Amino acid sequence: MMTEFARRAVTEPATVLEECSWLGAAIDDDTAAGRFASWGASTVIDEHTGGPVVPRVLFEALHARAGIAATWPVGNAGLLHVYGYLLSSVPTPYGLKRDRWLDGALARAFGLPDDEFVPWARASSLLSRVTVAAQDLLARPVRTADGPSGRMRLALGDRSETDAVALVYGIDERLITTFPVASASAVLEEWDAAPDRPRWNAAPAS
């Protein structure tokens, strides 16, 4: 299902958003509730591939639906990392970006049911569920550092009940991204080697 939506989103993004309550209507609900304010700025240019993870037409359609002013390639991290990634068909070294919401690994890493982040599995919006889980973990960072855009915070979940670890990254009080990682120690080693470097597609300082 997501493969077909992603294919069509390249040429008819507004139609795809309108067709599914867990896309367009969910974004409407998030906008009305002010949830996007909990997320910072992100670039759609992936740090591993060097290219955009969603096409410009979809980037613009998402921000138009949410009523958020954005200038390509920098937009709202929640909008891009949650709904944009759902519709991304660009392969990365770690697979498709949408897998974090659909395969259950990240949900389990947060200690939640496998389908917690499947967008159509709950009446509440996907962004609302992700925001709650991510904010709760980010309140207990394991690393902080001052970067060019603000105070960067890294939080890592407990590995005790899952093979994956939930990672949450934010700048100041805003979320940037969350995804599962295989090794918390490897993440910490990378962070400690360059603690003041923005990462995980956080937008550079303007």
Buried (B, 14 or more C-beta within 10 A) or exposed (E): EBEEBBEBBBEBBBEBBEEBBBBBBBBBBBBEBEBBEBBBBBBBBBEEEEEBBBBEBBBBBBBBBBEBEBEEBBBBBBBBBBBBBBBBBBEBEEEBBBBBBBBBBBBBBBBBEBEBBBBEBBEEBBBBBBBBBBBEBBEEBBBEBEBEBBEBBBBBBEBEEBEBBBBBBBBEBBBBBBBBBEEBEEBBEEBEEEBEEBBBBBBEEE
